[in-house]
Amino acid sequence: MFDSKIIEVDGVFVGAAIITGLATSLRFYATHESVRSLHNAILPDLAALRHHVTATFRRMGRGRACLPGA
């Protein structure tokens, strides 16, 4: 790992974008259950990764299944 960027959606930490040895790609490390399906996904840039993660997080109900009482 060379560097990483925190990925938050609506104030919720959902994972990190990890710059791989290939300078042209980022690997997603998922920490939130709602985006677990994207764990280790490789995308070409940070904007694409954030867009994909945000769409998945919101489609999965903003992580409601992980909240107490949900």
mmCIF file of the N, C-alpha and C atoms, coordinates in Angstrom:
data_MODEL
# 
_entry.id   MODEL 
# 
loop_
_atom_site.group_PDB 
_atom_site.id 
_atom_site.type_symbol 
_atom_site.label_atom_id 
_atom_site.label_alt_id 
_atom_site.label_comp_id 
_atom_site.label_asym_id 
_atom_site.label_entity_id 
_atom_site.label_seq_id 
_atom_site.pdbx_PDB_ins_code 
_atom_site.Cartn_x 
_atom_site.Cartn_y 
_atom_site.Cartn_z 
_atom_site.occupancy 
_atom_site.B_iso_or_equiv 
_atom_site.pdbx_formal_charge 
_atom_site.auth_seq_id 
_atom_site.auth_comp_id 
_atom_site.auth_asym_id 
_atom_site.auth_atom_id 
_atom_site.pdbx_PDB_model_num 
ATOM 1   N N  . MET A 1 1  ? 0.849   -1.174 0.000   1.00 0.00 ? 1  MET A N  1 
ATOM 2   C CA . MET A 1 1  ? 0.000   0.000  0.000   1.00 0.00 ? 1  MET A CA 1 
ATOM 3   C C  . MET A 1 1  ? 0.892   1.233  0.000   1.00 0.00 ? 1  MET A C  1 
ATOM 4   N N  . PHE A 1 2  ? 0.592   2.167  -0.875  1.00 0.00 ? 2  PHE A N  1 
ATOM 5   C CA . PHE A 1 2  ? 1.370   3.389  -0.982  1.00 0.00 ? 2  PHE A CA 1 
ATOM 6   C C  . PHE A 1 2  ? 0.683   4.577  -0.314  1.00 0.00 ? 2  PHE A C  1 
ATOM 7   N N  . ASP A 1 3  ? -0.623  4.639  -0.386  1.00 0.00 ? 3  ASP A N  1 
ATOM 8   C CA . ASP A 1 3  ? -1.390  5.735  0.193   1.00 0.00 ? 3  ASP A CA 1 
ATOM 9   C C  . ASP A 1 3  ? -2.854  5.310  0.221   1.00 0.00 ? 3  ASP A C  1 
ATOM 10  N N  . SER A 1 4  ? -3.647  6.025  1.015   1.00 0.00 ? 4  SER A N  1 
ATOM 11  C CA . SER A 1 4  ? -5.074  5.718  1.059   1.00 0.00 ? 4  SER A CA 1 
ATOM 12  C C  . SER A 1 4  ? -5.869  6.983  1.321   1.00 0.00 ? 4  SER A C  1 
ATOM 13  N N  . LYS A 1 5  ? -7.135  6.929  0.950   1.00 0.00 ? 5  LYS A N  1 
ATOM 14  C CA . LYS A 1 5  ? -8.070  8.031  1.165   1.00 0.00 ? 5  LYS A CA 1 
ATOM 15  C C  . LYS A 1 5  ? -9.308  7.462  1.838   1.00 0.00 ? 5  LYS A C  1 
ATOM 16  N N  . ILE A 1 6  ? -9.774  8.153  2.868   1.00 0.00 ? 6  ILE A N  1 
ATOM 17  C CA . ILE A 1 6  ? -10.998 7.747  3.554   1.00 0.00 ? 6  ILE A CA 1 
ATOM 18  C C  . ILE A 1 6  ? -12.192 7.999  2.642   1.00 0.00 ? 6  ILE A C  1 
ATOM 19  N N  . ILE A 1 7  ? -13.120 7.060  2.630   1.00 0.00 ? 7  ILE A N  1 
ATOM 20  C CA . ILE A 1 7  ? -14.356 7.215  1.867   1.00 0.00 ? 7  ILE A CA 1 
ATOM 21  C C  . ILE A 1 7  ? -15.507 7.296  2.867   1.00 0.00 ? 7  ILE A C  1 
ATOM 22  N N  . GLU A 1 8  ? -16.200 8.418  2.856   1.00 0.00 ? 8  GLU A N  1 
ATOM 23  C CA . GLU A 1 8  ? -17.379 8.625  3.693   1.00 0.00 ? 8  GLU A CA 1 
ATOM 24  C C  . GLU A 1 8  ? -18.566 8.917  2.789   1.00 0.00 ? 8  GLU A C  1 
ATOM 25  N N  . VAL A 1 9  ? -19.722 8.441  3.208   1.00 0.00 ? 9  VAL A N  1 
ATOM 26  C CA . VAL A 1 9  ? -20.961 8.746  2.499   1.00 0.00 ? 9  VAL A CA 1 
ATOM 27  C C  . VAL A 1 9  ? -21.949 9.263  3.534   1.00 0.00 ? 9  VAL A C  1 
ATOM 28  N N  . ASP A 1 10 ? -22.435 10.456 3.324   1.00 0.00 ? 10 ASP A N  1 
ATOM 29  C CA . ASP A 1 10 ? -23.392 11.079 4.245   1.00 0.00 ? 10 ASP A CA 1 
ATOM 30  C C  . ASP A 1 10 ? -22.886 11.054 5.690   1.00 0.00 ? 10 ASP A C  1 
ATOM 31  N N  . GLY A 1 11 ? -21.592 11.278 5.863   1.00 0.00 ? 11 GLY A N  1 
ATOM 32  C CA . GLY A 1 11 ? -20.994 11.323 7.189   1.00 0.00 ? 11 GLY A CA 1 
ATOM 33  C C  . GLY A 1 11 ? -20.668 9.978  7.809   1.00 0.00 ? 11 GLY A C  1 
ATOM 34  N N  . VAL A 1 12 ? -20.854 8.896  7.057   1.00 0.00 ? 12 VAL A N  1 
ATOM 35  C CA . VAL A 1 12 ? -20.584 7.554  7.559   1.00 0.00 ? 12 VAL A CA 1 
ATOM 36  C C  . VAL A 1 12 ? -19.322 7.014  6.889   1.00 0.00 ? 12 VAL A C  1 
ATOM 37  N N  . PHE A 1 13 ? -18.351 6.578  7.699   1.00 0.00 ? 13 PHE A N  1 
ATOM 38  C CA . PHE A 1 13 ? -17.135 5.970  7.169   1.00 0.00 ? 13 PHE A CA 1 
ATOM 39  C C  . PHE A 1 13 ? -17.490 4.594  6.620   1.00 0.00 ? 13 PHE A C  1 
ATOM 40  N N  . VAL A 1 14 ? -17.268 4.397  5.327   1.00 0.00 ? 14 VAL A N  1 
ATOM 41  C CA . VAL A 1 14 ? -17.634 3.127  4.710   1.00 0.00 ? 14 VAL A CA 1 
ATOM 42  C C  . VAL A 1 14 ? -16.432 2.333  4.221   1.00 0.00 ? 14 VAL A C  1 
ATOM 43  N N  . GLY A 1 15 ? -15.257 2.978  4.157   1.00 0.00 ? 15 GLY A N  1 
ATOM 44  C CA . GLY A 1 15 ? -14.077 2.263  3.713   1.00 0.00 ? 15 GLY A CA 1 
ATOM 45  C C  . GLY A 1 15 ? -12.968 3.198  3.301   1.00 0.00 ? 15 GLY A C  1 
ATOM 46  N N  . ALA A 1 16 ? -11.997 2.632  2.593   1.00 0.00 ? 16 ALA A N  1 
ATOM 47  C CA . ALA A 1 16 ? -10.851 3.416  2.156   1.00 0.00 ? 16 ALA A CA 1 
ATOM 48  C C  . ALA A 1 16 ? -10.482 3.054  0.726   1.00 0.00 ? 16 ALA A C  1 
ATOM 49  N N  . ALA A 1 17 ? -10.018 4.061  0.011   1.00 0.00 ? 17 ALA A N  1 
ATOM 50  C CA . ALA A 1 17 ? -9.478  3.854  -1.333  1.00 0.00 ? 17 ALA A CA 1 
ATOM 51  C C  . ALA A 1 17 ? -7.975  3.700  -1.172  1.00 0.00 ? 17 ALA A C  1 
ATOM 52  N N  . ILE A 1 18 ? -7.444  2.599  -1.615  1.00 0.00 ? 18 ILE A N  1 
ATOM 53  C CA . ILE A 1 18 ? -6.025  2.312  -1.461  1.00 0.00 ? 18 ILE A CA 1 
ATOM 54  C C  . ILE A 1 18 ? -5.350  2.412  -2.818  1.00 0.00 ? 18 ILE A C  1 
ATOM 55  N N  . ILE A 1 19 ? -4.338  3.252  -2.879  1.00 0.00 ? 19 ILE A N  1 
ATOM 56  C CA . ILE A 1 19 ? -3.570  3.382  -4.116  1.00 0.00 ? 19 ILE A CA 1 
ATOM 57  C C  . ILE A 1 19 ? -2.673  2.157  -4.213  1.00 0.00 ? 19 ILE A C  1 
ATOM 58  N N  . THR A 1 20 ? -2.833  1.431  -5.290  1.00 0.00 ? 20 THR A N  1 
ATOM 59  C CA . THR A 1 20 ? -2.074  0.196  -5.478  1.00 0.00 ? 20 THR A CA 1 
ATOM 60  C C  . THR A 1 20 ? -0.743  0.495  -6.151  1.00 0.00 ? 20 THR A C  1 
ATOM 61  N N  . GLY A 1 21 ? 0.019   -0.538 -6.406  1.00 0.00 ? 21 GLY A N  1 
ATOM 62  C CA . GLY A 1 21 ? 1.287   -0.378 -7.104  1.00 0.00 ? 21 GLY A CA 1 
ATOM 63  C C  . GLY A 1 21 ? 1.094   0.131  -8.518  1.00 0.00 ? 21 GLY A C  1 
ATOM 64  N N  . LEU A 1 22 ? -0.095  -0.090 -9.048  1.00 0.00 ? 22 LEU A N  1 
ATOM 65  C CA . LEU A 1 22 ? -0.423  0.433  -10.369 1.00 0.00 ? 22 LEU A CA 1 
ATOM 66  C C  . LEU A 1 22 ? -0.947  1.846  -10.177 1.00 0.00 ? 22 LEU A C  1 
ATOM 67  N N  . ALA A 1 23 ? -0.235  2.818  -10.645 1.00 0.00 ? 23 ALA A N  1 
ATOM 68  C CA . ALA A 1 23 ? -0.596  4.223  -10.417 1.00 0.00 ? 23 ALA A CA 1 
ATOM 69  C C  . ALA A 1 23 ? -1.932  4.597  -11.046 1.00 0.00 ? 23 ALA A C  1 
ATOM 70  N N  . THR A 1 24 ? -2.473  3.726  -11.874 1.00 0.00 ? 24 THR A N  1 
ATOM 71  C CA . THR A 1 24 ? -3.711  4.055  -12.577 1.00 0.00 ? 24 THR A CA 1 
ATOM 72  C C  . THR A 1 24 ? -4.949  3.436  -11.939 1.00 0.00 ? 24 THR A C  1 
ATOM 73  N N  . SER A 1 25 ? -4.820  2.858  -10.749 1.00 0.00 ? 25 SER A N  1 
ATOM 74  C CA . SER A 1 25 ? -5.995  2.217  -10.160 1.00 0.00 ? 25 SER A CA 1 
ATOM 75  C C  . SER A 1 25 ? -6.015  2.360  -8.640  1.00 0.00 ? 25 SER A C  1 
ATOM 76  N N  . LEU A 1 26 ? -7.232  2.224  -8.108  1.00 0.00 ? 26 LEU A N  1 
ATOM 77  C CA . LEU A 1 26 ? -7.468  2.265  -6.667  1.00 0.00 ? 26 LEU A CA 1 
ATOM 78  C C  . LEU A 1 26 ? -8.235  1.016  -6.268  1.00 0.00 ? 26 LEU A C  1 
ATOM 79  N N  . ARG A 1 27 ? -7.888  0.473  -5.117  1.00 0.00 ? 27 ARG A N  1 
ATOM 80  C CA . ARG A 1 27 ? -8.605  -0.688 -4.583  1.00 0.00 ? 27 ARG A CA 1 
ATOM 81  C C  . ARG A 1 27 ? -9.443  -0.213 -3.407  1.00 0.00 ? 27 ARG A C  1 
ATOM 82  N N  . PHE A 1 28 ? -10.684 -0.681 -3.326  1.00 0.00 ? 28 PHE A N  1 
ATOM 83  C CA . PHE A 1 28 ? -11.577 -0.278 -2.244  1.00 0.00 ? 28 PHE A CA 1 
ATOM 84  C C  . PHE A 1 28 ? -11.520 -1.296 -1.116  1.00 0.00 ? 28 PHE A C  1 
ATOM 85  N N  . TYR A 1 29 ? -11.278 -0.801 0.100   1.00 0.00 ? 29 TYR A N  1 
ATOM 86  C CA . TYR A 1 29 ? -11.310 -1.635 1.297   1.00 0.00 ? 29 TYR A CA 1 
ATOM 87  C C  . TYR A 1 29 ? -12.588 -1.280 2.053   1.00 0.00 ? 29 TYR A C  1 
ATOM 88  N N  . ALA A 1 30 ? -13.572 -2.162 2.007   1.00 0.00 ? 30 ALA A N  1 
ATOM 89  C CA . ALA A 1 30 ? -14.877 -1.900 2.626   1.00 0.00 ? 30 ALA A CA 1 
ATOM 90  C C  . ALA A 1 30 ? -14.827 -2.158 4.127   1.00 0.00 ? 30 ALA A C  1 
ATOM 91  N N  . THR A 1 31 ? -15.404 -1.233 4.902   1.00 0.00 ? 31 THR A N  1 
ATOM 92  C CA . THR A 1 31 ? -15.507 -1.418 6.349   1.00 0.00 ? 31 THR A CA 1 
ATOM 93  C C  . THR A 1 31 ? -16.960 -1.426 6.812   1.00 0.00 ? 31 THR A C  1 
ATOM 94  N N  . HIS A 1 32 ? -17.873 -1.052 5.944   1.00 0.00 ? 32 HIS A N  1 
ATOM 95  C CA . HIS A 1 32 ? -19.295 -0.978 6.295   1.00 0.00 ? 32 HIS A CA 1 
ATOM 96  C C  . HIS A 1 32 ? -20.034 -2.097 5.568   1.00 0.00 ? 32 HIS A C  1 
ATOM 97  N N  . GLU A 1 33 ? -20.896 -2.777 6.285   1.00 0.00 ? 33 GLU A N  1 
ATOM 98  C CA . GLU A 1 33 ? -21.603 -3.935 5.720   1.00 0.00 ? 33 GLU A CA 1 
ATOM 99  C C  . GLU A 1 33 ? -22.370 -3.608 4.442   1.00 0.00 ? 33 GLU A C  1 
ATOM 100 N N  . SER A 1 34 ? -22.913 -2.412 4.332   1.00 0.00 ? 34 SER A N  1 
ATOM 101 C CA . SER A 1 34 ? -23.732 -2.069 3.165   1.00 0.00 ? 34 SER A CA 1 
ATOM 102 C C  . SER A 1 34 ? -22.935 -1.991 1.867   1.00 0.00 ? 34 SER A C  1 
ATOM 103 N N  . VAL A 1 35 ? -21.617 -1.877 1.958   1.00 0.00 ? 35 VAL A N  1 
ATOM 104 C CA . VAL A 1 35 ? -20.785 -1.822 0.744   1.00 0.00 ? 35 VAL A CA 1 
ATOM 105 C C  . VAL A 1 35 ? -19.797 -2.990 0.685   1.00 0.00 ? 35 VAL A C  1 
ATOM 106 N N  . ARG A 1 36 ? -20.037 -3.996 1.507   1.00 0.00 ? 36 ARG A N  1 
ATOM 107 C CA . ARG A 1 36 ? -19.139 -5.157 1.573   1.00 0.00 ? 36 ARG A CA 1 
ATOM 108 C C  . ARG A 1 36 ? -18.981 -5.831 0.208   1.00 0.00 ? 36 ARG A C  1 
ATOM 109 N N  . SER A 1 37 ? -20.004 -5.773 -0.623  1.00 0.00 ? 37 SER A N  1 
ATOM 110 C CA . SER A 1 37 ? -19.929 -6.402 -1.953  1.00 0.00 ? 37 SER A CA 1 
ATOM 111 C C  . SER A 1 37 ? -18.866 -5.753 -2.837  1.00 0.00 ? 37 SER A C  1 
ATOM 112 N N  . LEU A 1 38 ? -18.443 -4.552 -2.485  1.00 0.00 ? 38 LEU A N  1 
ATOM 113 C CA . LEU A 1 38 ? -17.428 -3.846 -3.274  1.00 0.00 ? 38 LEU A CA 1 
ATOM 114 C C  . LEU A 1 38 ? -16.013 -4.041 -2.733  1.00 0.00 ? 38 LEU A C  1 
ATOM 115 N N  . HIS A 1 39 ? -15.874 -4.782 -1.646  1.00 0.00 ? 39 HIS A N  1 
ATOM 116 C CA . HIS A 1 39 ? -14.557 -4.984 -1.040  1.00 0.00 ? 39 HIS A CA 1 
ATOM 117 C C  . HIS A 1 39 ? -13.575 -5.537 -2.073  1.00 0.00 ? 39 HIS A C  1 
ATOM 118 N N  . ASN A 1 40 ? -12.433 -4.903 -2.173  1.00 0.00 ? 40 ASN A N  1 
ATOM 119 C CA . ASN A 1 40 ? -11.354 -5.245 -3.107  1.00 0.00 ? 40 ASN A CA 1 
ATOM 120 C C  . ASN A 1 40 ? -11.659 -4.897 -4.561  1.00 0.00 ? 40 ASN A C  1 
ATOM 121 N N  . ALA A 1 41 ? -12.733 -4.162 -4.804  1.00 0.00 ? 41 ALA A N  1 
ATOM 122 C CA . ALA A 1 41 ? -13.013 -3.709 -6.174  1.00 0.00 ? 41 ALA A CA 1 
ATOM 123 C C  . ALA A 1 41 ? -11.907 -2.752 -6.605  1.00 0.00 ? 41 ALA A C  1 
ATOM 124 N N  . ILE A 1 42 ? -11.532 -2.821 -7.860  1.00 0.00 ? 42 ILE A N  1 
ATOM 125 C CA . ILE A 1 42 ? -10.502 -1.941 -8.409  1.00 0.00 ? 42 ILE A CA 1 
ATOM 126 C C  . ILE A 1 42 ? -11.163 -1.020 -9.419  1.00 0.00 ? 42 ILE A C  1 
ATOM 127 N N  . LEU A 1 43 ? -10.994 0.287  -9.201  1.00 0.00 ? 43 LEU A N  1 
ATOM 128 C CA . LEU A 1 43 ? -11.574 1.294  -10.085 1.00 0.00 ? 43 LEU A CA 1 
ATOM 129 C C  . LEU A 1 43 ? -10.474 2.222  -10.573 1.00 0.00 ? 43 LEU A C  1 
ATOM 130 N N  . PRO A 1 44 ? -10.722 2.909  -11.692 1.00 0.00 ? 44 PRO A N  1 
ATOM 131 C CA . PRO A 1 44 ? -9.663  3.698  -12.329 1.00 0.00 ? 44 PRO A CA 1 
ATOM 132 C C  . PRO A 1 44 ? -9.282  4.983  -11.608 1.00 0.00 ? 44 PRO A C  1 
ATOM 133 N N  . ASP A 1 45 ? -10.216 5.585  -10.871 1.00 0.00 ? 45 ASP A N  1 
ATOM 134 C CA . ASP A 1 45 ? -9.888  6.847  -10.203 1.00 0.00 ? 45 ASP A CA 1 
ATOM 135 C C  . ASP A 1 45 ? -10.789 7.060  -8.991  1.00 0.00 ? 45 ASP A C  1 
ATOM 136 N N  . LEU A 1 46 ? -10.433 8.045  -8.172  1.00 0.00 ? 46 LEU A N  1 
ATOM 137 C CA . LEU A 1 46 ? -11.154 8.301  -6.929  1.00 0.00 ? 46 LEU A CA 1 
ATOM 138 C C  . LEU A 1 46 ? -12.597 8.724  -7.172  1.00 0.00 ? 46 LEU A C  1 
ATOM 139 N N  . ALA A 1 47 ? -12.831 9.528  -8.187  1.00 0.00 ? 47 ALA A N  1 
ATOM 140 C CA . ALA A 1 47 ? -14.198 9.978  -8.480  1.00 0.00 ? 47 ALA A CA 1 
ATOM 141 C C  . ALA A 1 47 ? -15.099 8.792  -8.826  1.00 0.00 ? 47 ALA A C  1 
ATOM 142 N N  . ALA A 1 48 ? -14.609 7.889  -9.653  1.00 0.00 ? 48 ALA A N  1 
ATOM 143 C CA . ALA A 1 48 ? -15.386 6.706  -10.034 1.00 0.00 ? 48 ALA A CA 1 
ATOM 144 C C  . ALA A 1 48 ? -15.642 5.816  -8.824  1.00 0.00 ? 48 ALA A C  1 
ATOM 145 N N  . LEU A 1 49 ? -14.637 5.647  -7.990  1.00 0.00 ? 49 LEU A N  1 
ATOM 146 C CA . LEU A 1 49 ? -14.788 4.814  -6.805  1.00 0.00 ? 49 LEU A CA 1 
ATOM 147 C C  . LEU A 1 49 ? -15.817 5.415  -5.850  1.00 0.00 ? 49 LEU A C  1 
ATOM 148 N N  . ARG A 1 50 ? -15.706 6.709  -5.570  1.00 0.00 ? 50 ARG A N  1 
ATOM 149 C CA . ARG A 1 50 ? -16.670 7.363  -4.670  1.00 0.00 ? 50 ARG A CA 1 
ATOM 150 C C  . ARG A 1 50 ? -18.093 7.280  -5.215  1.00 0.00 ? 50 ARG A C  1 
ATOM 151 N N  . HIS A 1 51 ? -18.239 7.475  -6.518  1.00 0.00 ? 51 HIS A N  1 
ATOM 152 C CA . HIS A 1 51 ? -19.568 7.408  -7.135  1.00 0.00 ? 51 HIS A CA 1 
ATOM 153 C C  . HIS A 1 51 ? -20.171 6.011  -6.952  1.00 0.00 ? 51 HIS A C  1 
ATOM 154 N N  . HIS A 1 52 ? -19.383 4.999  -7.233  1.00 0.00 ? 52 HIS A N  1 
ATOM 155 C CA . HIS A 1 52 ? -19.850 3.614  -7.144  1.00 0.00 ? 52 HIS A CA 1 
ATOM 156 C C  . HIS A 1 52 ? -20.196 3.245  -5.694  1.00 0.00 ? 52 HIS A C  1 
ATOM 157 N N  . VAL A 1 53 ? -19.329 3.623  -4.761  1.00 0.00 ? 53 VAL A N  1 
ATOM 158 C CA . VAL A 1 53 ? -19.560 3.324  -3.348  1.00 0.00 ? 53 VAL A CA 1 
ATOM 159 C C  . VAL A 1 53 ? -20.794 4.067  -2.833  1.00 0.00 ? 53 VAL A C  1 
ATOM 160 N N  . THR A 1 54 ? -20.922 5.336  -3.191  1.00 0.00 ? 54 THR A N  1 
ATOM 161 C CA . THR A 1 54 ? -22.071 6.136  -2.755  1.00 0.00 ? 54 THR A CA 1 
ATOM 162 C C  . THR A 1 54 ? -23.375 5.543  -3.274  1.00 0.00 ? 54 THR A C  1 
ATOM 163 N N  . ALA A 1 55 ? -23.396 5.182  -4.549  1.00 0.00 ? 55 ALA A N  1 
ATOM 164 C CA . ALA A 1 55 ? -24.607 4.597  -5.135  1.00 0.00 ? 55 ALA A CA 1 
ATOM 165 C C  . ALA A 1 55 ? -24.980 3.292  -4.434  1.00 0.00 ? 55 ALA A C  1 
ATOM 166 N N  . THR A 1 56 ? -23.991 2.459  -4.156  1.00 0.00 ? 56 THR A N  1 
ATOM 167 C CA . THR A 1 56 ? -24.254 1.188  -3.481  1.00 0.00 ? 56 THR A CA 1 
ATOM 168 C C  . THR A 1 56 ? -24.750 1.418  -2.059  1.00 0.00 ? 56 THR A C  1 
ATOM 169 N N  . PHE A 1 57 ? -24.108 2.313  -1.336  1.00 0.00 ? 57 PHE A N  1 
ATOM 170 C CA . PHE A 1 57 ? -24.503 2.623  0.041   1.00 0.00 ? 57 PHE A CA 1 
ATOM 171 C C  . PHE A 1 57 ? -25.947 3.100  0.100   1.00 0.00 ? 57 PHE A C  1 
ATOM 172 N N  . ARG A 1 58 ? -26.306 3.999  -0.780  1.00 0.00 ? 58 ARG A N  1 
ATOM 173 C CA . ARG A 1 58 ? -27.668 4.551  -0.776  1.00 0.00 ? 58 ARG A CA 1 
ATOM 174 C C  . ARG A 1 58 ? -28.693 3.529  -1.255  1.00 0.00 ? 58 ARG A C  1 
ATOM 175 N N  . ARG A 1 59 ? -28.329 2.709  -2.227  1.00 0.00 ? 59 ARG A N  1 
ATOM 176 C CA . ARG A 1 59 ? -29.232 1.673  -2.721  1.00 0.00 ? 59 ARG A CA 1 
ATOM 177 C C  . ARG A 1 59 ? -29.506 0.628  -1.634  1.00 0.00 ? 59 ARG A C  1 
ATOM 178 N N  . MET A 1 60 ? -28.519 0.385  -0.789  1.00 0.00 ? 60 MET A N  1 
ATOM 179 C CA . MET A 1 60 ? -28.669 -0.610 0.271   1.00 0.00 ? 60 MET A CA 1 
ATOM 180 C C  . MET A 1 60 ? -29.360 -0.029 1.501   1.00 0.00 ? 60 MET A C  1 
ATOM 181 N N  . GLY A 1 61 ? -29.976 1.126  1.369   1.00 0.00 ? 61 GLY A N  1 
ATOM 182 C CA . GLY A 1 61 ? -30.736 1.705  2.466   1.00 0.00 ? 61 GLY A CA 1 
ATOM 183 C C  . GLY A 1 61 ? -29.902 2.482  3.450   1.00 0.00 ? 61 GLY A C  1 
ATOM 184 N N  . ARG A 1 62 ? -28.802 3.047  2.984   1.00 0.00 ? 62 ARG A N  1 
ATOM 185 C CA . ARG A 1 62 ? -27.929 3.880  3.811   1.00 0.00 ? 62 ARG A CA 1 
ATOM 186 C C  . ARG A 1 62 ? -27.436 3.136  5.043   1.00 0.00 ? 62 ARG A C  1 
ATOM 187 N N  . GLY A 1 63 ? -27.290 1.840  4.914   1.00 0.00 ? 63 GLY A N  1 
ATOM 188 C CA . GLY A 1 63 ? -26.754 1.067  6.020   1.00 0.00 ? 63 GLY A CA 1 
ATOM 189 C C  . GLY A 1 63 ? -27.723 0.857  7.167   1.00 0.00 ? 63 GLY A C  1 
ATOM 190 N N  . ARG A 1 64 ? -29.008 1.045  6.937   1.00 0.00 ? 64 ARG A N  1 
ATOM 191 C CA . ARG A 1 64 ? -30.000 0.941  8.015   1.00 0.00 ? 64 ARG A CA 1 
ATOM 192 C C  . ARG A 1 64 ? -29.976 -0.419 8.706   1.00 0.00 ? 64 ARG A C  1 
ATOM 193 N N  . ALA A 1 65 ? -29.660 -1.455 7.946   1.00 0.00 ? 65 ALA A N  1 
ATOM 194 C CA . ALA A 1 65 ? -29.647 -2.786 8.543   1.00 0.00 ? 65 ALA A CA 1 
ATOM 195 C C  . ALA A 1 65 ? -28.574 -2.913 9.619   1.00 0.00 ? 65 ALA A C  1 
ATOM 196 N N  . CYS A 1 66 ? -27.597 -2.018 9.615   1.00 0.00 ? 66 CYS A N  1 
ATOM 197 C CA . CYS A 1 66 ? -26.510 -2.079 10.586  1.00 0.00 ? 66 CYS A CA 1 
ATOM 198 C C  . CYS A 1 66 ? -26.788 -1.241 11.822  1.00 0.00 ? 66 CYS A C  1 
ATOM 199 N N  . LEU A 1 67 ? -27.861 -0.486 11.808  1.00 0.00 ? 67 LEU A N  1 
ATOM 200 C CA . LEU A 1 67 ? -28.159 0.392  12.927  1.00 0.00 ? 67 LEU A CA 1 
ATOM 201 C C  . LEU A 1 67 ? -29.007 -0.328 13.965  1.00 0.00 ? 67 LEU A C  1 
ATOM 202 N N  . PRO A 1 68 ? -28.753 -0.075 15.252  1.00 0.00 ? 68 PRO A N  1 
ATOM 203 C CA . PRO A 1 68 ? -29.573 -0.698 16.295  1.00 0.00 ? 68 PRO A CA 1 
ATOM 204 C C  . PRO A 1 68 ? -31.042 -0.326 16.123  1.00 0.00 ? 68 PRO A C  1 
ATOM 205 N N  . GLY A 1 69 ? -31.901 -1.296 16.283  1.00 0.00 ? 69 GLY A N  1 
ATOM 206 C CA . GLY A 1 69 ? -33.332 -1.053 16.189  1.00 0.00 ? 69 GLY A CA 1 
ATOM 207 C C  . GLY A 1 69 ? -33.865 -0.995 14.778  1.00 0.00 ? 69 GLY A C  1 
ATOM 208 N N  . ALA A 1 70 ? -33.015 -1.270 13.796  1.00 0.00 ? 70 ALA A N  1 
ATOM 209 C CA . ALA A 1 70 ? -33.472 -1.206 12.398  1.00 0.00 ? 70 ALA A CA 1 
ATOM 210 C C  . ALA A 1 70 ? -34.123 -2.504 11.999  1.00 0.00 ? 70 ALA A C  1 
# 
